[in-house]
Amino acid sequence: MASPMETGGNPTEKLMIEPSDHKISEKVQQIHSPDDREIDTQLILRIIEDILHSATPVGMQGAMPEKTIPADADTSMLDALSYVVNEIYFEMTHEFLSNGDEHATTLSLLEILSNYSWDAKLVLLLAAFVLYYAEFWFPVKNQSSSKLAQKMDFLRKVPETDVLKERLGVLTDLIMAILDLVQFIILFRKLPPETLGKVPAFSAFSNAVPIAVYRAIRGVLICVAYIAHLPAIDNEHSPSSAQGGEKNVSTSKTDKIEIAHFRHTPSSAEDWNGRVSTLTDNIRKTNEHLQEQLTSCENYLEDKRQNDAYDKLVGTFESDGGTLDKFLNALLIVKENELPLFDGKQKVNFDCLKNRIVFFLISGLHDDSMELDALSLTYNKFKEIYSDTDLEIVWIPILEGGSETKDIIMSGRLDERGWLSVSSLELIDQRVIRFVREKFQYEKSPILVAMDDQGKVVNPNALHIMIVSPFYWYPYTTMDEKTYWQWIKGSLILYRLMPSWDFSTYYSMGQDEQIIVYGGGDVEWIRNFTTKARQIAEANKIKLEMLYVGKSGKTSEQEKMKTLLDTIEKENLSKFYLGKEFVWFFWVRLQSMLFSKINVQLHDDHDPLMQLVEKLMIYDRIGTWALFGKGQDIGLTARGPEALKTLENFEAWKQDVGTDHLHFHDAFQKQYNQQIIGADHPCCTLDIHDTSRTPKNVLCPECSRSMEQQSIFSCSHD
């Protein structure tokens, strides 16, 4: 075979002269003829990466990954592959370094590897390369501890460590790019072609592989050539060369050929680095393209998997022969021996739901709304009173976006709230999220879906009726909810403001006792209003009871109420609705009344209870307010400042109060109406944060005109 000296060849020059990618791809595909043989490419790749890391001297390893080979790995196949690895090694280190033709050598290597898959071609090629790579680094890495290494280093005379580190950087980048390419092809081979056959990304990846493999082989050959010439590059510019000094003549015949060849066509380290970097950039761009196509294929498969699973779930849900157990198993796909539920103390299986009426609570994972606190309060009260109940709540937390712990137990508060939960967020995949949105109509606010033992929805959202009246309308079907509102229409209005487990508060107020329910966050107004009301009651021997119901708001705003509640308690200004700890429940329950009627399409502006609910929600937004009543009758709901002025002017209207004091609130209302004539205040604004529950039409509870609906944007991150 002619030497490079005779042909004028150079292993780097041919890089600039090559056929078009299209022709190369066609040629590579013609050579590619894989048979049924399979090899463990991942295992061989681990061995390759381990050798790369181990062979490179400490401090020069850079991005070379450190890999370990499993102790139980089956390496028996390597015996059968040793022949082809050595054949490739010979082709790279002898034939190529002699003829310098990268294109021809690449095609020759492809012929040797024709019966192997694309990833196997590159893995076997890299296996041969790391043998050469390790041979080069052995004397460098071990010269301090091995006499053999010292002698080898003396003969080869590689550059100093700092110079080698600089040279190695570009080679490492190229090697890592080729390793990445192999991983992409390995992942691609695992994709199901029968499913992805018509997917454009699958075809694009397939079409890009031949030229990518070709470039990778060229890249490995460049690495071989560069390593072979590392000593020569520096010897060319060494002091002895410049001074005409004597060279080291103790080199092998092959080394002499390589060095002489390099001198024949001088090339600097910068030229080598530039050419290696160019090829690295090309392979990296190819990798980016392959990554995009691979991601598209994986996304397609995931979408198909989710769609198939969703269709199966919907089919189970809509099946006439379905049961709750079948629905649960379709909703939460549980692995073998996995416990899907958590009861606040431990993980449990579906058996705990047998012969139970199940409610699915659906909310955001971090939803800390007062609605959930209210549900927890009523649910635990229900189970406290009816300890043998067959009602169970299962929480399905929805998490969209962000990285979170997969252990639902760590999300907190389950032991306080008392209901069951799924045991892991991994059970709540996209198909479940899609299902609760499309079939359960979940948007953002919590919903409580009631199901019977046949897995049929009997109420798409029983959350509000359970908060309003948890005891007498179980199991809270839609029909039960409608019946409740038809049953109480227009009756016992003030009585309806009390939760059903605390009627004693209402009954303790005698039928001849005046009642003032008031709210707001202005401590000075509260102090003045309650003091004046008591003075009037005591001076006129009027039986009076006052209840403070606080102010609506988010959980964070309720924290600010604690100081005010402490002040009212300390100064004994009035009693609290449900006691100081549960004042907030008044507003959640009030809002649930409105939402419950909307849910069952029974919202009625002419219903006295709804008129009261809407007026209280409006006045709460304005500031302070007071509701005057007696027995089950409500006389007036007044704005705070005007109500205080009316009390302060009691002397002007006390003669209107009957001697039996039965009509205190009637007399108050007459004076109050005169007080607000000409008062400078806006009319009503009803603020409903949840737009999914907005009634179609609302009449102003003060002027009875139809209210105009407007849109606002409100931040609710807490």
C-alpha positions in Angstrom: 0.0 0.0 0.0 1.4 3.4 -0.9 2.3 5.6 2.0 0.9 9.1 2.5 4.4 10.4 1.6 4.0 8.8 -1.8 0.4 9.9 -2.4 0.5 13.3 -0.9 -2.5 12.4 1.1 -3.5 13.9 4.5 -6.2 12.5 6.8 -7.6 16.1 7.3 -7.6 17.3 3.7 -10.3 15.0 2.5 -12.7 16.6 5.1 -13.2 19.5 2.7 -14.0 17.5 -0.4 -17.0 15.2 -0.1 -20.2 14.4 -2.0 -23.5 16.0 -1.2 -25.4 14.8 1.8 -28.2 13.4 -0.4 -25.8 11.1 -2.3 -24.0 10.1 0.8 -27.3 9.2 2.5 -28.3 7.0 -0.5 -24.9 5.3 -0.5 -25.1 4.6 3.2 -28.6 3.2 2.9 -27.5 0.9 0.1 -24.8 -0.5 2.4 -27.1 -0.8 5.4 -28.5 -4.4 5.4 -29.3 -5.3 9.1 -30.2 -8.9 10.0 -31.9 -10.2 13.1 -28.8 -10.0 15.3 -29.3 -7.9 18.5 -26.6 -6.7 20.9 -26.9 -4.9 24.2 -25.8 -1.4 23.0 -26.5 0.2 26.3 -24.2 -2.1 28.1 -21.4 -1.7 25.6 -21.9 2.1 25.7 -21.5 2.0 29.5 -18.2 0.1 29.0 -17.1 2.7 26.4 -17.9 5.6 28.7 -16.2 3.9 31.6 -13.0 3.4 29.6 -13.1 7.0 28.4 -13.4 8.3 31.9 -10.8 5.9 33.4 -8.2 6.2 30.6 -8.1 10.0 30.7 -5.7 11.4 33.3 -7.3 13.0 36.4 -7.8 16.7 35.9 -8.2 16.3 32.2 -11.5 14.3 32.1 -13.7 17.3 31.6 -17.1 16.2 30.5 -16.2 12.6 30.2 -19.0 10.8 32.2 -18.1 8.3 34.9 -20.0 5.1 34.4 -20.2 1.9 36.3 -20.9 -1.5 34.9 -23.6 -3.5 36.8 -22.2 -6.4 38.6 -24.8 -8.8 37.2 -24.3 -7.5 33.6 -24.2 -10.3 31.0 -21.0 -9.7 29.1 -20.9 -13.1 27.3 -22.0 -11.5 24.0 -18.7 -9.5 24.0 -16.8 -12.6 23.1 -18.7 -12.9 19.8 -18.2 -9.2 19.0 -14.4 -9.1 19.7 -13.6 -10.1 16.1 -15.6 -7.3 14.5 -14.2 -4.8 17.0 -10.6 -5.7 16.2 -11.4 -5.6 12.5 -12.7 -2.0 12.9 -9.7 -1.2 15.0 -7.3 -2.3 12.3 -9.2 -0.4 9.6 -9.0 2.8 11.6 -5.5 2.6 12.9 -3.7 1.0 10.0 -5.6 1.3 6.7 -7.0 4.8 7.4 -3.7 6.2 8.9 -2.0 4.9 5.8 -4.3 6.1 3.1 -5.8 9.1 4.8 -9.1 8.8 2.9 -11.9 9.5 5.4 -14.7 9.0 3.0 -13.5 5.7 1.6 -12.6 4.5 5.1 -16.0 5.4 6.4 -17.7 3.4 3.6 -15.4 0.5 4.3 -16.3 0.6 8.0 -20.0 0.7 7.0 -19.5 -2.4 4.9 -17.9 -4.2 7.9 -20.9 -3.1 10.0 -23.6 -3.6 7.3 -25.5 -6.3 9.2 -25.9 -4.3 12.4 -28.5 -1.8 13.4 -27.7 2.0 13.2 -27.0 2.3 16.9 -25.0 -1.0 17.0 -22.8 0.3 14.1 -21.7 3.4 16.2 -21.4 1.5 19.4 -19.0 -1.1 17.9 -17.1 1.6 16.2 -16.7 3.5 19.5 -15.6 0.3 21.2 -12.7 0.0 18.7 -11.9 3.7 19.1 -11.7 3.6 22.9 -9.1 0.8 22.6 -6.9 3.2 20.6 -7.8 6.1 22.9 -6.8 4.1 26.0 -3.5 2.9 24.4 -2.6 6.6 23.8 -3.3 7.7 27.3 -1.8 4.7 29.2 1.8 6.0 29.3 0.7 9.5 30.1 -1.6 8.5 32.9 0.7 5.9 34.5 4.2 7.2 33.9 4.7 8.0 37.6 3.8 4.5 38.7 4.8 2.2 35.8 8.2 1.7 34.3 6.6 0.4 31.2 4.5 3.6 30.9 7.7 5.7 31.4 9.5 3.9 28.5 6.4 4.2 26.3 6.1 7.9 27.1 9.8 8.4 26.3 9.4 6.8 22.9 6.2 8.7 22.0 7.1 11.9 23.7 3.6 13.5 24.0 3.2 17.2 24.8 3.2 18.6 28.3 0.0 18.1 30.3 -1.2 21.6 30.0 -0.8 21.5 26.2 -2.6 18.1 26.1 -5.5 19.4 28.2 -6.0 22.2 25.6 -5.8 19.7 22.7 -8.1 17.3 24.4 -10.9 19.8 24.9 -12.0 19.8 21.2 -11.7 16.1 21.0 -13.8 15.6 24.1 -16.5 17.8 22.6 -16.6 15.8 19.5 -16.7 12.4 21.3 -19.5 13.6 23.6 -21.5 14.8 20.6 -21.1 11.3 19.0 -22.1 9.7 22.3 -25.3 11.9 22.4 -26.1 10.9 18.9 -25.8 7.2 19.8 -28.2 7.7 22.7 -30.8 9.4 20.4 -30.7 6.5 17.9 -31.0 4.0 20.8 -34.1 5.8 22.0 -35.5 6.0 18.5 -35.2 2.3 18.0 -37.4 1.7 21.0 -40.3 3.6 19.4 -43.1 1.5 17.8 -42.9 2.0 14.1 -46.3 0.4 13.6 -47.8 3.3 15.6 -45.6 6.1 14.3 -45.3 5.1 10.7 -47.4 8.0 9.4 -46.0 10.6 11.8 -43.9 13.2 10.0 -41.4 13.4 12.9 -40.8 9.7 12.7 -40.0 9.8 9.0 -37.8 12.9 9.5 -35.7 11.1 12.1 -35.4 8.0 10.0 -34.2 10.0 7.0 -31.7 11.9 9.1 -30.0 8.8 10.6 -27.9 7.6 7.6 -26.1 10.9 7.2 -25.8 11.3 11.0 -24.1 7.9 11.3 -21.8 8.8 8.3 -20.7 12.0 10.0 -20.2 10.3 13.3 -17.9 7.7 11.7 -16.0 10.5 10.1 -15.8 12.2 13.5 -14.3 9.1 15.0 -11.7 8.9 12.2 -10.8 12.6 12.8 -10.3 11.7 16.5 -8.0 8.9 15.6 -6.0 11.1 13.2 -5.7 13.9 15.7 -4.5 11.6 18.5 -2.0 10.0 16.1 -0.5 13.4 15.3 -0.5 15.0 18.7 3.2 14.3 19.3 4.1 15.4 15.7 2.2 18.7 16.1 4.4 19.9 18.9 7.6 18.3 17.6 7.2 20.4 14.5 7.5 23.5 16.5 9.9 22.3 19.2 13.2 24.1 20.0 15.2 21.2 18.6 13.4 21.4 15.3 13.9 25.1 15.0 17.6 24.8 15.7 18.1 21.8 13.4 18.7 19.6 16.4 18.5 15.9 16.4 15.1 14.3 16.6 14.2 11.3 18.7 14.9 8.4 16.3 13.6 5.7 18.7 10.2 5.5 17.0 8.4 2.6 15.4 8.0 2.4 11.6 4.4 3.4 11.9 5.3 6.5 14.0 7.9 7.6 11.4 5.4 7.3 8.6 2.9 9.4 10.5 5.3 12.1 11.5 7.0 12.3 8.1 3.6 12.4 6.5 2.6 15.3 8.8 5.7 17.2 7.9 5.1 16.8 4.3 1.8 18.7 4.6 2.4 21.1 7.6 -0.7 21.8 9.8 -0.9 23.7 13.0 -2.9 22.7 16.1 -5.2 25.6 15.3 -6.1 24.0 12.0 -6.8 20.7 13.6 -8.9 22.3 16.3 -10.9 24.3 13.7 -11.7 21.3 11.6 -12.6 19.2 14.7 -14.9 22.0 16.0 -16.6 22.3 12.6 -17.5 18.6 12.6 -18.6 18.8 16.2 -20.9 21.7 15.4 -22.4 19.7 12.5 -23.1 16.7 14.7 -24.5 18.9 17.4 -26.9 20.5 14.9 -27.9 17.0 13.8 -28.5 16.0 17.4 -30.7 19.1 17.9 -32.8 18.1 14.9 -33.0 14.5 16.1 -34.0 15.6 19.6 -36.8 17.7 18.2 -38.1 14.8 16.1 -37.7 12.3 19.0 -39.6 14.7 21.3 -42.4 15.0 18.7 -42.7 11.2 18.4 -42.7 10.8 22.2 -45.3 13.5 22.6 -47.5 11.8 19.9 -47.2 8.5 21.7 -48.0 10.1 25.1 -51.0 11.9 23.6 -52.2 8.7 22.0 -51.8 6.8 25.3 -53.7 9.5 27.2 -56.4 9.6 24.6 -56.8 5.8 24.6 -56.8 5.8 28.4 -59.3 8.6 28.4 -61.7 6.9 26.0 -61.5 3.8 28.2 -62.3 5.8 31.3 -65.2 7.6 29.6 -66.5 4.2 28.4 -66.4 2.8 31.9 -68.1 6.0 33.3 -70.9 5.9 30.7 -71.4 2.1 30.7 -74.8 0.9 31.8 -73.3 -2.0 33.6 -70.7 0.0 35.4 -70.0 0.1 39.2 -68.2 2.4 41.5 -65.4 -0.1 41.8 -65.0 -0.3 38.1 -65.0 3.4 37.8 -62.4 3.8 40.5 -60.1 1.3 38.9 -60.4 3.1 35.5 -59.9 6.5 37.0 -56.9 5.7 39.1 -54.8 3.1 37.3 -53.0 1.4 40.2 -49.9 -0.8 39.9 -49.8 -4.2 41.5 -49.4 -4.1 45.2 -49.9 -0.3 45.2 -52.3 1.2 47.8 -54.2 4.0 46.0 -55.8 5.9 48.9 -54.5 7.7 52.0 -56.8 8.1 55.1 -54.7 10.6 56.9 -52.7 8.0 58.7 -51.8 5.3 56.3 -52.3 4.1 52.7 -55.3 1.9 52.1 -56.9 0.1 49.1 -60.4 0.6 47.5 -62.0 -1.9 49.9 -62.6 0.9 52.4 -65.2 2.3 49.9 -67.3 -0.8 49.5 -71.0 -0.2 50.1 -70.3 3.5 50.6 -71.7 6.6 49.0 -68.6 8.3 47.6 -68.0 12.0 47.0 -65.1 13.1 44.8 -63.6 16.3 46.0 -61.8 18.0 43.2 -59.6 21.0 43.8 -56.1 22.4 43.3 -53.4 20.7 45.2 -52.6 23.9 47.1 -56.1 25.2 47.2 -56.4 26.5 50.8 -59.8 28.2 50.2 -62.2 28.7 53.0 -64.7 26.6 51.1 -62.6 23.6 51.8 -62.3 24.5 55.5 -66.1 24.9 55.6 -66.6 21.5 53.9 -64.2 19.9 56.4 -66.1 21.5 59.3 -69.5 20.3 58.2 -68.2 16.9 57.0 -66.6 16.2 60.4 -69.7 17.4 62.2 -71.8 15.1 60.1 -69.5 12.1 60.9 -69.4 13.1 64.6 -73.2 13.0 64.8 -73.8 10.1 62.4 -70.8 7.9 63.3 -72.2 4.9 61.3 -72.6 6.9 58.1 -71.7 5.4 54.8 -70.5 8.7 53.3 -66.9 9.1 52.3 -65.1 11.9 50.6 -62.1 11.1 48.3 -59.9 14.1 47.4 -58.5 14.3 43.9 -55.9 17.1 43.9 -55.2 18.7 40.6 -51.7 19.9 39.9 -50.9 21.6 36.6 -47.4 22.9 36.0 -44.4 23.1 38.3 -42.4 20.4 40.1 -43.9 19.0 43.2 -43.5 16.1 45.6 -45.1 12.9 44.3 -46.1 11.9 47.8 -49.6 13.4 48.5 -49.1 12.6 52.1 -46.6 15.5 52.3 -49.1 18.0 51.0 -50.5 18.4 54.5 -53.8 18.9 56.4 -55.4 15.6 55.4 -55.5 14.4 59.0 -57.2 17.7 60.0 -59.8 17.6 57.2 -60.8 14.0 57.7 -61.3 12.8 54.2 -59.5 10.3 52.1 -57.1 11.2 49.3 -55.3 9.6 46.4 -52.0 8.4 47.8 -49.8 9.7 45.0 -49.9 12.5 42.5 -48.7 10.0 39.9 -52.2 8.6 39.8 -53.5 12.0 38.6 -52.3 12.1 35.0 -53.5 14.3 32.2 -56.3 11.9 31.3 -57.8 12.3 34.8 -57.4 16.1 34.6 -59.2 16.1 31.2 -61.9 13.9 32.6 -62.7 16.0 35.6 -62.8 19.1 33.3 -65.0 17.6 30.6 -67.2 15.2 32.5 -67.3 16.8 36.0 -67.1 20.4 34.7 -64.2 21.3 37.0 -62.7 24.6 36.2 -60.8 26.2 39.1 -63.0 26.3 42.2 -63.5 23.2 44.3 -66.4 20.8 43.4 -67.8 17.8 45.3 -69.1 15.2 42.9 -71.7 12.9 44.5 -71.9 9.3 43.0 -74.0 6.4 43.9 -72.9 2.8 44.3 -73.3 2.2 40.5 -70.7 4.9 39.7 -73.4 7.3 38.5 -73.2 11.0 39.2 -76.2 12.0 41.3 -75.1 15.6 41.9 -72.3 17.3 39.8 -71.5 19.6 42.8 -72.9 18.8 46.2 -70.3 21.1 47.9 -72.6 24.0 48.7 -75.7 22.1 49.8 -73.5 20.1 52.2 -72.1 23.3 53.7 -75.6 24.9 53.9 -77.5 21.9 55.2 -75.4 18.8 55.9 -77.8 16.7 58.0 -81.2 16.5 56.5 -80.6 16.2 52.8 -78.1 13.4 52.6 -77.1 11.9 50.1 -77.3 15.4 48.5 -78.6 14.4 45.0 -79.6 17.2 42.7 -83.2 16.4 43.4 -82.5 16.6 47.2 -80.9 20.0 46.7 -83.9 21.3 44.7 -86.3 20.0 47.3 -84.5 21.8 50.1 -84.8 25.2 48.4 -88.4 24.7 47.6 -89.1 23.6 51.1 -87.6 26.6 52.9 -88.6 29.2 50.5 -89.6 32.4 52.3 -89.7 30.8 55.8 -87.7 31.4 58.9 -85.2 33.8 57.2 -83.1 34.6 60.2 -83.1 31.0 61.3 -81.6 30.0 58.0 -78.4 32.0 58.7 -77.6 29.5 61.5 -75.9 26.2 60.7 -78.0 23.2 61.5 -75.8 22.0 64.3 -76.0 25.3 66.2 -79.7 26.0 66.2 -79.4 26.4 70.0 -77.9 29.8 69.5 -81.1 30.8 67.6 -83.5 29.1 70.0 -81.8 30.7 73.0 -83.0 34.0 71.7 -86.6 34.3 72.9 -89.4 35.2 70.6 -89.6 38.6 72.2 -85.8 39.3 71.9 -84.3 41.8 69.5 -81.5 40.5 67.4 -78.7 42.5 65.8 -76.3 40.7 63.5 -73.5 42.9 62.4 -70.2 42.8 60.5 -67.2 44.7 59.2 -63.6 45.4 60.1 -63.7 48.9 61.6 -63.0 48.4 65.3 -64.0 52.0 66.3 -67.4 51.7 64.6 -68.0 48.3 66.2 -67.1 49.7 69.6 -69.4 52.8 69.2 -72.2 50.8 67.6 -72.4 48.0 70.2 -72.0 50.4 73.1 -74.8 52.6 71.9 -77.1 49.7 71.1 -76.6 48.3 74.6 -77.2 51.6 76.2 -80.5 52.0 74.4 -81.5 48.4 75.2 -80.7 48.7 78.9 -82.3 52.2 79.3 -85.5 51.0 77.6 -85.6 47.4 79.0 -85.3 46.0 75.6 -84.1 42.4 75.4 -81.2 42.5 72.9 -78.7 40.0 71.6 -75.9 40.9 69.3 -73.9 38.6 67.1 -70.7 39.6 65.3 -70.1 37.7 62.0 -66.8 39.2 61.0 -65.9 40.0 57.4 -65.5 37.9 54.3 -62.2 37.4 52.6 -59.4 35.0 51.8 -57.7 32.8 54.4 -54.8 35.3 54.6 -57.2 38.2 55.3 -58.9 36.2 58.1 -55.5 36.2 59.9 -55.8 39.9 60.2 -59.2 39.5 61.9 -57.7 37.8 65.0 -56.8 41.1 66.6 -60.2 42.5 66.1 -61.9 39.3 67.4 -59.7 39.5 70.5 -60.7 43.1 71.1 -64.4 42.3 70.9 -63.9 39.4 73.3 -61.8 41.3 75.7 -64.2 44.3 75.8 -67.2 42.0 75.8 -68.8 43.9 73.0 -71.0 41.1 71.7 -71.2 37.4 71.1 -69.7 35.7 68.0 -71.4 33.7 65.3 -70.4 30.1 66.2 -67.8 31.4 68.6 -64.7 33.3 67.9 -62.9 30.4 66.1 -65.6 29.9 63.4 -66.8 33.4 62.6 -65.5 33.0 59.1 -68.0 30.2 58.4 -70.9 32.7 58.2 -69.6 34.1 55.0 -68.7 30.8 53.3 -72.1 29.4 54.2 -73.8 32.6 52.9 -72.0 32.4 49.6 -72.8 28.7 49.4 -76.5 29.5 49.7 -76.2 31.7 46.6 -74.1 29.1 44.7 -76.3 26.2 45.6 -79.4 27.9 44.2 -77.5 28.8 41.0 -76.3 25.2 40.7 -79.8 23.9 40.7 -81.1 26.8 38.6 -83.4 28.1 41.3 -81.8 31.5 41.8 -84.6 34.0 42.4 -84.2 37.6 43.2 -87.7 37.8 44.7 -86.8 35.1 47.3 -86.5 37.0 50.6 -83.6 34.8 51.7 -81.7 35.4 48.5 -82.4 39.1 48.8 -80.9 39.1 52.2 -77.9 37.0 51.1 -77.0 39.3 48.3 -77.5 42.4 50.4 -75.2 41.2 53.1 -72.5 40.3 50.5 -72.9 43.8 49.0 -72.7 45.6 52.4 -69.7 43.5 53.5 -67.8 44.8 50.4 -68.7 48.4 51.3 -67.6 48.2 55.0 -69.7 47.9 58.2 -73.4 47.0 58.4 -76.0 45.7 60.8 -79.1 43.4 60.4 -82.0 44.1 62.8 -84.5 41.4 63.5 -86.8 39.8 66.0 -87.7 36.1 66.3 -87.8 34.8 62.7 -88.5 38.3 61.2 -85.9 40.5 59.7 -86.8 44.2 59.8 -83.8 45.9 58.1 -80.3 45.4 56.9 -78.5 48.8 57.3 -75.3 50.4 56.2 -72.9 50.8 59.1 -72.4 54.6 59.4 -76.1 55.4 58.9 -77.1 52.7 61.4 -74.9 54.2 64.0 -76.3 57.7 63.4 -79.8 56.4 63.7 -79.0 54.9 67.1 -77.3 58.1 68.2 -80.6 59.9 67.3 -82.7 57.5 69.4 -84.3 60.3 71.4 -85.9 61.5 68.2 -87.8 58.3 67.5 -88.0 56.4 70.7 -91.7 57.3 71.1 -92.3 55.2 68.0 -91.2 52.0 69.8 -94.3 50.3 71.3 -94.7 49.8 75.0 -94.3 46.0 74.5 -91.1 46.7 72.6 -92.2 44.3 69.8 -91.5 46.7 67.0 -88.1 48.2 67.9 -86.7 47.3 64.5 -89.8 48.8 62.7 -89.2 52.1 64.5 -85.5 51.9 63.7 -86.2 51.3 60.0 -88.5 54.3 59.8 -85.8 56.6 61.2 -83.1 54.9 59.2 -84.9 55.5 55.9 -85.2 59.2 56.8 -81.5 59.2 57.7 -80.3 57.8 54.3 -82.4 60.2 52.2 -79.9 62.3 50.3 -77.0 60.3 51.7 -74.0 60.3 49.4 -73.2 56.7 48.7 -73.1 54.5 45.6 -75.8 51.9 45.0 -75.0 48.2 45.2 -72.1 46.2 43.7 -72.3 42.4 44.1 -68.8 40.8 43.9 -68.9 37.1 42.9 -65.2 36.0 42.5 -66.1 32.7 40.9 -67.3 33.6 37.3 -68.3 30.0 36.7 -71.1 30.4 39.2 -72.3 33.9 38.2 -76.2 34.2 38.0 -77.6 35.3 34.6 -79.5 38.2 36.1 -79.4 39.9 39.5 -81.7 42.6 40.8 -80.3 45.3 43.1 -81.5 44.4 46.6 -82.0 48.1 47.4 -83.5 49.7 44.3 -84.8 46.5 42.6 -83.2 47.5 39.2 -81.4 45.0 37.1 -77.7 45.1 37.9 -75.1 45.6 35.2 -72.5 42.9 34.9 -68.9 44.0 34.5 -65.6 42.3 34.3 -62.7 42.9 36.7 -59.3 41.3 37.1 -58.3 40.3 40.5 -55.0 38.6 41.7 -55.8 35.6 43.9 -52.4 34.0 44.3 -52.9 33.4 48.0 
